[in-house]
């Protein structure tokens, strides 16, 4: 299961086609933008691969501490 960031966390994603491949980038930032977690995947441009690539980007961000970073942001806004 993927972590949901909500509306207070600085989380972003960008997807585009480059050289016939789908490229997806994801980022999670801390509140002031000093800490940045980045992940990227490239693959075939199909609906199935787009879903899988997006999930892989999210899993990599989570593996590098995105959930903890988002939790800290949530705690500071309540």
N, C-alpha and C positions, 0 to 999 in steps of 0.2 A: 504494500500500500504506500502511496506517495504522500508526502507531507503537504498540507495546504497552508499557504502563507498568509492568506487574508489580505486585507486592504492596507495595513499599516507597514508591511515589510517591503523594503526596496528590493524587489525581485523582478528580473526581466528576462526576456527571451527574444531572439531574432533568428528567423529562418529565411533562407534564400537559395536560389539555384545558382550554382557556380560550375561551369564546365560540365553541365549535364547531371551534376550530383546535388542532392539536397544537403545543405549545411545548416546545422542548428547550433546556436550558441546560447548558453544560459549564464546568468550572473545573480549572485546574492551579495548584497552589501550590508555593512553595519550602518548604524544610524547616521554617522557623519561621513561615510564613504571611504574611510581609511582602510578598512579591511574588506577585501574583495575576493569572492570565490568564483572561479570561472570554470566552465566545462564546454566542450565542443565535440560534435560528432558529424561525420559525413557518410552518406550512403545513397543508395538508389532512390530515385524520385517516384515513390509509390505511396499510396495511403498507408499500407501496412508498415513500410519502412519508416515513414514519417512518425507514426505512433511509437514504434520501437526506438527510434533515435531520440525522440523527445523523452521517453522514459529512461533511456540510458543517461542522458544529460542530467535529468533530475536525480537519478540514483548516485551519480558521481558527485554532484553537489552535496547530497545528503551524507555521503561517505566522508566528505571533507569538512563536515560540521555545519551545514546550512540550517539544520533543524535547531541546533543550539543557538546559532546567530539570530535566527528569527524569533526564538523564544525570548532572548535577551531584549530584542526590540519591543516585543509585545509587553514584557514586564515593565519597560521604561515608559510605556504610553498609558498604563492603567493607573 
